[in-house]
């Protein structure tokens, strides 16, 4: 006798992705313990600082999308003043 098993199709369903990317406190603790073992207690704060700076720079870059375009220069009107006449030295 042959038994066929049919798995449900996940096409068009996104609820599985919601479960996959949830990170709880236990998972964070496990990741921190592994990082502590791999990097050591002296190097871990240094790496955490650099990761924080990188995230801050990335966030700032995402917020400043329009900075690639040059800012328009203010219009300067041409000078219309009459030319100055040379001053003659006063005789005393």
C-alpha positions, 0 to 999 in steps of 0.5 A, a space after each residue: 500500500 502506498 501512502 501519499 502525503 501532500 504538504 501545504 503550499 506556502 505560496 501567497 502566505 506570509 505568516 510563516 515569515 513572521 514566525 521565523 524573524 521573531 527574536 526573543 530575550 532567550 535568543 538575544 542572550 544566546 547570541 551575546 554569550 556566543 559573541 562573548 566567547 568568540 570575541 572575549 570580554 576586552 574586544 566585545 565593547 569595541 565591536 559593539 561600538 563599531 556596529 552601533 556607529 555603522 547602524 547610525 551611519 546607515 540610518 542617517 544615509 537612509 534619511 538623507 536620500 535627497 542629499 545627492 542632488 546639489 543645492 540650488 545656488 542663490 541668484 546674484 543680480 549683476 551690479 548696477 552701481 555707477 562706476 566710482 570716479 578716482 579720488 583726487 588728493 586734497 591739497 593743503 
